[in-house]
Amino acid sequence: MGITPKLGELGVVTTRLEDAINWGRTRAMWPMLFGLACCAIEMMSAQAANYDMSRFGMELMRPSPRQSDLMIVAGRVTRKMAPVLRQLYDQMPEPKWVVSMGDCASCGGIFNNYAIVQGVDEIVPVDVYVAGCPPRPEQLIHGIMMLHERIKHDRISDWA
């Protein structure tokens, strides 16, 4: 009985190596928990049952940078916290991606003063910006889907 009669003549599947690797990268992305302000509540609710980021292969937020390949910076980053953010980013294995969640992380938001970093892209390279104050979980999921589309088009020549 088994699976063989159900396959018919579809015994061989071919694909490009790049496509297989990029498919695996998008389906097994492990985000690092890095919530700094009110955006962190929305990030946590995106992981909860109503929105369920687990369906995209993101089972849980990792507490360690060595287990993560996606950093979601949610909230305002102070000048005192900036070196810690950079150190955590440097400890993440390659390939690694960054999502800037919320206006505070993207451009400083309403906090235009000396203590707040006016955009996390001053510290780490950002792949996707998610706008809002705070952005809804749907917006974060949309940003992650945009990152998935970007990863799907990566080429082996870009990896070096």
Secondary structure in CASP SS format (residue, H / E / C, confidence):
PFRMAT SS
TARGET T0000
AUTHOR 0000-0000-0000
METHOD secondary structure of the structure
MODEL  1
M C 1.00
G C 1.00
I C 1.00
T H 1.00
P H 1.00
K H 1.00
L H 1.00
G C 1.00
E C 1.00
L C 1.00
G C 1.00
V C 1.00
V C 1.00
T C 1.00
T C 1.00
R C 1.00
L H 1.00
E H 1.00
D H 1.00
A H 1.00
I H 1.00
N H 1.00
W H 1.00
G H 1.00
R H 1.00
T H 1.00
R H 1.00
A C 1.00
M C 1.00
W C 1.00
P E 1.00
M E 1.00
L C 1.00
F C 1.00
G E 1.00
L C 1.00
A C 1.00
C C 1.00
C H 1.00
A H 1.00
I H 1.00
E H 1.00
M H 1.00
M H 1.00
S H 1.00
A H 1.00
Q H 1.00
A C 1.00
A C 1.00
N C 1.00
Y C 1.00
D C 1.00
M H 1.00
S H 1.00
R H 1.00
F H 1.00
G C 1.00
M C 1.00
E C 1.00
L C 1.00
M C 1.00
R E 1.00
P C 1.00
S C 1.00
P H 1.00
R H 1.00
Q H 1.00
S C 1.00
D C 1.00
L E 1.00
M E 1.00
I E 1.00
V E 1.00
A E 1.00
G C 1.00
R C 1.00
V C 1.00
T E 1.00
R C 1.00
K C 1.00
M C 1.00
A H 1.00
P H 1.00
V H 1.00
L H 1.00
R H 1.00
Q H 1.00
L H 1.00
Y H 1.00
D H 1.00
Q H 1.00
M C 1.00
P C 1.00
E C 1.00
P C 1.00
K C 1.00
W E 1.00
V E 1.00
V E 1.00
S E 1.00
M E 1.00
G C 1.00
D H 1.00
C H 1.00
A H 1.00
S H 1.00
C H 1.00
G C 1.00
G C 1.00
I C 1.00
F C 1.00
N C 1.00
N C 1.00
Y C 1.00
A C 1.00
I E 1.00
V C 1.00
Q C 1.00
G C 1.00
V H 1.00
D H 1.00
E H 1.00
I C 1.00
V C 1.00
P C 1.00
V C 1.00
D C 1.00
V E 1.00
Y E 1.00
V E 1.00
A C 1.00
G C 1.00
C C 1.00
P C 1.00
P C 1.00
R C 1.00
P H 1.00
E H 1.00
Q H 1.00
L H 1.00
I H 1.00
H H 1.00
G H 1.00
I H 1.00
M H 1.00
M H 1.00
L H 1.00
H H 1.00
E H 1.00
R H 1.00
I H 1.00
K H 1.00
H C 1.00
D C 1.00
R C 1.00
I H 1.00
S H 1.00
D H 1.00
W H 1.00
A C 1.00
END
